[in-house]
Each structure stands twice: as C-alpha cells, then as structure tokens.
Amino acid sequence: MQGGLHMERQYDLVIIGAGPAGLSAALYGSRAGLKTLILENGAPGGKLIKTNKISNYPGVKEIEGTQLAMDMFDQATSFQAEYAYGDVNKIDENKDVYLSDGSVVNGKAIILATGTKERLLNIPGEKENLGHGVSFCAVCDGAFFRDKDVVVIGGGNSALEESIYLAGLARSVTIVIRRDVFRAEEHIQSQIEENEKIRVIKKHIPVQILSLEGKVSGIELENVDTHETQIVECSGIFPYVGQDPNTDCVQGLGVLNERGYVLVDANCQTKIPGIYAAGDVIDKELRQVVTACNDGAIAAQHAFHTIKGI
C-alpha cells in the first residue's frame, strides 16, 4: 500500500520507521491481531540496506544486508500489516501523526523507530564507497577486514573502542584525528597506546577516499598545519565523527534527552502513555540489529496488552 491517500484515519498501532526495530514491532503487533500501519520515508530495512554483508545475526551465518531487510519486510507484512510511504513531520500527545503530504493518521499506540543518521565526512569518494569499504559499524563489518589494513576517523570514545575491536581482526589500524590529543577517556587511550597494531596520525583530516575496482583502496589526508597531503593505503575506512537521532517529529513532546535520543522505560514506552520508541533512536548503549529487534518486540507486545486491556 503506497501513499497517504490510501491510508485510513485510525489504526491500533502506527509504527514510524521500517528498520529492524520497526519491522519487528510490525510483526509482533500484526500477529497479535492489531491493525498495524508502518510508515517509512525511504526503502524498508533502515541501515540494513547500507550494509554489504551481515554475519552476526543469530541463526544466519552470513547474509547480504539488503536480503535480510527484504526477508524482515516480507515477514512483517505477512500478517496484514500495512506499509505506506510517509514522511512524518509531527506526533502529538493525542497520538496523531502528521505527514508532510497533509494527511493525518491516529494510533491507539505509536512506536517511533526512526533510527539515527551518521555524520558523514562529506569528502569525495565517500558516498559511492558506502558498503564497499566505508562502514560505520566495526562490530557489524569488522570481520570482513580480517588481516587487512583499516583506517578509523575520530578521536572520541566510540572511535577508539572500535579501533581496539578492529585491532583484534585487522592487520593494522590507523587512527586519524584532527587535533593532537584524543577526546576519549584516559583508560581507553592507554589501551590504544599499548596496542602494537594501532598507530595514530594526529593533526590530519581526511580529504578524499580512493577506490580501485569498486572497493576502497586508500584515503588521502591533509596536515591541518602545513596542508601537506599523504595517502594511507587501506581496505576499510570507519568514520566515527558522530551520529544523530532522527527525532525531529517528537521535539515538542519532552521525551528526549540532551543529545536528542528518546527516553524510554523497560517496556520501551516514553513518559507519554501509548507512545513508544525502539531501536537506535532510544537512549541505550548497544545499537545492533538484534537489539533493535528486541526493542520492537517489547514495544509492540506491551502496546498489544495495553490496547486489549489484558
């Protein structure tokens, strides 16, 4: 079902976002008999469709991200959950969902599963190499760079923690930071200094990603002081310059923390009864496909019990 013109006004469950969290919520909600609508402003699958291969999803040895996304979508819609394109502008306390095309739908329960967007480096060669050597998740994709050389961009906790993880797989890890000091905590810095497989290039910024035969082959760096450039040969590049939650549509509800992530309880419910959030958009530590699915299932199941009064 495509487009707001075909959507009805009232649903039991309205899910915004068709990544793993949203699709899992749709599966659990529709199987339980809830009239369910999934709204998505892109292709179903979320970050799955940006991932070349996935090998850490339980029960699946290895699968292309696009295939797992389609499998999840097919299963989520097999119990009559409706799927429609929808660019959501606003959600209010009455659980009315306002779309950019002017239509409005209401749910007895709303699940926000809009995920996050990575902060890109915005340099030549980046976008065309997403999934072909440029990755935003070492835990997801690190195994594909076993015994290869990789570069990590960033000096915060995430960048250094992922560098340590990658060092257990890759032949070498080069960390590139703009300043001459890290922003990460001291104990993490100590682990970096003690790891022989990790080297650090300070006071440099990435200016171009190089590729050969459709795969990353290196990165060009520029010294922030002298503006001299150098090329580091590598097979993988992991930018960790931050990510931001997609929470513009709930800005006025008072359910966000200072970083813009949604605050939820153990049932993935916000402080507003009937409004839930699941997946990467919530305030939590581990953001993985399996934890997103977990959140979606929890939110949908709690919504079902609340709606049915059981």
C-alpha positions as CSV (number, residue, x, y, z in Angstrom):
1,M,0.0,0.0,0.0
2,Q,1.6,3.2,-1.1
3,G,1.0,6.8,-0.2
4,G,-1.1,8.7,2.3
5,L,-4.2,8.8,0.1
6,H,-4.8,5.1,0.7
7,M,-4.3,5.2,4.4
8,E,-7.2,5.1,6.8
9,R,-7.5,7.5,9.6
10,Q,-7.5,5.2,12.6
11,Y,-5.1,2.3,13.5
12,D,-4.4,0.3,16.6
13,L,-0.6,0.6,16.0
14,V,1.3,3.1,13.9
15,I,5.0,2.4,13.5
16,I,7.3,5.2,12.1
17,G,10.3,3.6,10.5
18,A,10.8,0.3,8.7
19,G,14.3,-0.7,10.0
20,P,14.8,-3.8,12.1
21,A,13.0,-2.3,15.1
22,G,10.0,-1.1,13.2
23,L,9.6,-4.3,11.2
24,S,9.9,-6.4,14.3
25,A,7.3,-4.3,16.0
26,A,5.0,-4.7,13.0
27,L,5.5,-8.5,13.1
28,Y,4.6,-8.8,16.7
29,G,1.8,-6.3,16.5
30,S,0.1,-7.7,13.4
31,R,0.4,-11.3,14.6
32,A,-1.3,-10.3,17.8
33,G,-4.2,-9.0,15.7
34,L,-3.6,-5.3,15.9
35,K,-4.5,-3.2,12.9
36,T,-1.0,-2.0,12.1
37,L,0.5,0.6,9.8
38,I,4.2,1.0,9.0
39,L,5.3,4.5,7.8
40,E,8.7,4.8,6.1
41,N,10.2,7.7,4.1
42,G,12.8,5.5,2.4
43,A,13.3,1.9,1.5
44,P,12.4,-0.7,4.1
45,G,15.3,-2.1,6.1
46,G,16.9,1.0,7.6
47,K,20.7,0.7,7.9
48,L,20.5,-2.9,6.7
49,I,20.3,-1.8,3.2
50,K,23.6,0.2,3.7
51,T,25.4,-2.9,4.9
52,N,27.1,-5.2,2.5
53,K,27.0,-8.4,4.5
54,I,25.8,-9.3,8.0
55,S,27.3,-12.3,9.9
56,N,26.3,-11.6,13.5
57,Y,22.5,-12.0,13.3
58,P,21.6,-15.1,15.3
59,G,20.7,-18.2,13.2
60,V,22.0,-16.6,9.9
61,K,25.6,-17.4,9.1
62,E,26.0,-14.7,6.6
63,I,23.5,-12.7,4.6
64,E,23.5,-9.5,2.5
65,G,22.0,-6.6,4.3
66,T,19.5,-6.0,1.5
67,Q,18.4,-9.6,1.6
68,L,17.9,-9.6,5.4
69,A,15.9,-6.3,5.0
70,M,13.6,-7.9,2.4
71,D,13.2,-11.0,4.5
72,M,12.2,-9.0,7.5
73,F,9.8,-6.8,5.4
74,D,8.1,-9.8,3.8
75,Q,7.6,-11.5,7.2
76,A,6.4,-8.2,8.9
77,T,3.8,-7.7,6.3
78,S,2.6,-11.3,6.0
79,F,0.1,-10.8,8.8
80,Q,-1.7,-7.9,7.1
81,A,0.4,-5.0,8.5
82,E,0.0,-2.2,6.0
83,Y,3.1,-0.4,4.6
84,A,3.0,3.1,3.2
85,Y,5.4,5.8,2.2
86,G,5.1,8.6,4.8
87,D,7.3,11.5,5.7
88,V,6.3,12.3,9.3
89,N,6.5,15.9,10.4
90,K,5.0,15.7,13.9
91,I,3.5,13.4,16.5
92,D,1.3,15.0,19.3
93,E,0.2,13.8,22.7
94,N,-3.1,12.5,21.3
95,K,-1.1,10.1,19.1
96,D,-2.0,11.9,15.9
97,V,0.7,11.5,13.3
98,Y,1.0,14.4,10.8
99,L,2.6,13.7,7.4
100,S,4.2,16.1,5.0
101,D,1.5,15.4,2.4
102,G,-1.1,16.9,4.7
103,S,-2.6,13.6,5.8
104,V,-3.1,12.7,9.5
105,V,-3.4,9.2,11.0
106,N,-4.0,8.2,14.6
107,G,-2.9,5.2,16.5
108,K,-4.0,3.8,19.8
109,A,-0.3,3.3,20.2
110,I,2.7,4.9,18.3
111,I,6.1,3.3,18.0
112,L,8.9,5.6,16.9
113,A,11.6,3.5,15.2
114,T,13.3,6.2,13.0
115,G,16.9,5.3,13.9
116,T,19.9,7.6,13.5
117,K,21.8,9.2,10.7
118,E,25.6,9.1,10.6
119,R,27.5,12.2,10.3
120,L,29.3,11.9,7.0
121,L,32.8,13.1,6.3
122,N,31.4,14.8,3.3
123,I,34.5,14.2,1.2
124,P,34.9,12.9,-2.4
125,G,34.7,9.1,-2.7
126,E,32.7,8.6,0.5
127,K,29.1,8.0,-0.6
128,E,30.0,5.8,-3.6
129,N,32.0,3.5,-1.3
130,L,29.4,3.1,1.4
131,G,29.2,-0.7,1.8
132,H,32.3,-1.2,-0.3
133,G,34.9,-0.4,2.3
134,V,33.3,2.6,4.1
135,S,31.5,1.3,7.2
136,F,30.0,3.0,10.2
137,C,30.0,-0.2,12.4
138,A,33.1,-2.2,13.3
139,V,31.1,-4.8,15.2
140,C,28.9,-5.4,12.1
141,D,31.6,-5.3,9.4
142,G,34.9,-5.8,11.1
143,A,35.2,-9.5,10.3
144,F,35.2,-8.6,6.6
145,F,38.6,-6.8,7.1
146,R,40.4,-9.7,8.8
147,D,44.1,-9.4,8.1
148,K,43.6,-6.2,6.1
149,D,44.6,-2.6,6.8
150,V,41.9,-0.2,8.0
151,V,41.6,3.5,9.0
152,V,39.4,4.9,11.7
153,I,38.5,8.6,11.7
154,G,37.8,10.2,15.0
155,G,39.2,10.6,18.5
156,G,36.3,10.0,20.8
157,N,35.4,7.0,22.9
158,S,33.5,5.3,20.1
159,A,36.3,5.7,17.6
160,L,38.9,4.3,20.0
161,E,36.8,1.5,21.3
162,E,36.0,0.4,17.8
163,S,39.7,0.7,16.9
164,I,40.5,-1.7,19.7
165,Y,37.9,-4.1,18.4
166,L,39.2,-3.9,14.9
167,A,42.8,-4.5,16.0
168,G,41.7,-8.0,17.0
169,L,40.8,-8.7,13.4
170,A,42.7,-6.4,11.0
171,R,46.3,-6.5,10.1
172,S,46.7,-2.9,11.1
173,V,44.5,0.0,12.3
174,T,45.4,3.7,11.7
175,I,43.5,6.3,13.7
176,V,43.3,9.8,12.2
177,I,42.4,12.7,14.4
178,R,42.2,16.4,13.7
179,R,43.8,17.6,16.9
180,D,47.0,16.5,18.7
181,V,45.1,15.0,21.6
182,F,42.2,12.5,21.9
183,R,38.8,13.3,23.3
184,A,38.4,9.8,24.7
185,E,38.7,8.7,28.3
186,E,42.2,8.1,29.6
187,H,41.8,4.4,30.2
188,I,40.8,3.9,26.6
189,Q,43.7,6.0,25.4
190,S,46.1,3.7,27.4
191,Q,44.8,0.7,25.6
192,I,45.4,2.4,22.2
193,E,49.0,3.2,23.2
194,E,49.7,-0.3,24.3
195,N,48.4,-2.0,21.2
196,E,51.2,-2.6,18.7
197,K,48.7,-3.0,15.8
198,I,47.4,0.5,16.2
199,R,49.1,3.7,15.0
200,V,47.9,7.3,15.3
201,I,48.2,10.1,12.8
202,K,47.5,13.4,14.6
203,K,46.6,16.8,13.3
204,H,45.3,15.4,10.0
205,I,41.9,15.5,8.3
206,P,40.6,13.2,5.5
207,V,40.1,14.9,2.2
208,Q,39.4,12.1,-0.3
209,I,38.6,8.4,-0.3
210,L,40.3,6.4,-3.0
211,S,39.0,3.3,-4.7
212,L,40.0,0.6,-7.1
213,E,37.7,-1.8,-8.9
214,G,34.7,-0.7,-6.8
215,K,36.4,-1.1,-3.4
216,V,38.2,1.2,-1.1
217,S,42.0,1.3,-1.7
218,G,43.1,4.2,0.4
219,I,42.5,7.6,1.9
220,E,44.1,11.0,1.3
221,L,44.9,13.0,4.4
222,E,45.9,16.6,4.9
223,N,48.0,18.1,7.7
224,V,46.0,20.8,9.3
225,D,49.1,23.0,9.9
226,T,51.2,22.5,6.8
227,H,48.4,21.4,4.4
228,E,50.7,18.8,3.0
229,T,49.0,15.6,2.0
230,Q,49.7,11.9,2.3
231,I,48.0,8.8,1.2
232,V,47.3,5.8,3.5
233,E,46.6,2.6,1.7
234,C,43.8,0.6,3.3
235,S,40.8,-1.7,2.5
236,G,38.4,-0.3,5.1
237,I,37.5,3.2,6.4
238,F,35.4,3.6,9.6
239,P,34.3,7.2,10.2
240,Y,33.3,7.9,13.8
241,V,32.6,11.6,13.8
242,G,29.2,11.2,15.4
243,Q,25.6,10.2,14.7
244,D,22.3,12.0,15.4
245,P,18.9,10.5,16.2
246,N,16.0,11.2,13.8
247,T,13.7,12.7,16.4
248,D,12.5,16.0,14.8
249,C,8.9,14.8,14.8
250,V,8.8,14.4,18.6
251,Q,10.7,17.5,19.6
252,G,7.8,19.1,21.3
253,L,6.8,16.1,23.5
254,G,9.5,16.4,26.2
255,V,10.6,12.8,25.7
256,L,14.2,13.4,24.6
257,N,17.5,13.6,26.5
258,E,20.0,16.4,25.9
259,R,21.5,14.5,22.9
260,G,18.1,14.1,21.2
261,Y,17.6,10.4,21.9
262,V,14.3,9.2,23.2
263,L,14.0,8.2,26.9
264,V,12.0,5.0,27.5
265,D,11.3,2.6,30.3
266,A,11.7,-1.2,30.4
267,N,8.7,-1.5,28.1
268,C,10.2,0.9,25.6
269,Q,7.4,3.4,26.5
270,T,8.0,7.1,26.9
271,K,6.5,9.1,29.7
272,I,3.5,9.6,27.4
273,P,1.3,6.5,27.7
274,G,0.9,4.9,24.3
275,I,3.9,6.5,22.7
276,Y,6.9,4.1,22.4
277,A,10.3,4.2,20.8
278,A,12.5,1.3,19.7
279,G,15.9,0.7,18.1
280,D,18.8,3.1,17.6
281,V,16.6,6.2,18.3
282,I,16.4,5.4,22.0
283,D,18.9,6.2,24.7
284,K,20.9,3.0,25.2
285,E,24.4,1.5,24.9
286,L,24.4,-1.2,22.2
287,R,22.9,-0.4,18.8
288,Q,22.8,-3.6,16.7
289,V,20.2,-5.3,14.5
290,V,19.5,-7.9,17.2
291,T,18.9,-5.2,20.0
292,A,16.7,-3.2,17.6
293,C,14.5,-6.3,17.0
294,N,14.4,-6.8,20.8
295,D,13.1,-3.3,21.4
296,G,10.5,-3.5,18.6
297,A,9.1,-6.8,20.0
298,I,8.9,-5.4,23.6
299,A,7.2,-2.2,22.5
300,A,4.6,-4.0,20.3
301,Q,3.8,-6.6,22.9
302,H,3.3,-4.0,25.6
303,A,1.2,-2.0,23.3
304,F,-1.0,-5.0,22.5
305,H,-1.6,-5.8,26.2
306,T,-2.4,-2.1,26.9
307,I,-4.8,-1.8,23.9
308,K,-6.6,-5.0,24.7
309,G,-6.6,-4.4,28.4
310,I,-5.1,-7.8,29.2
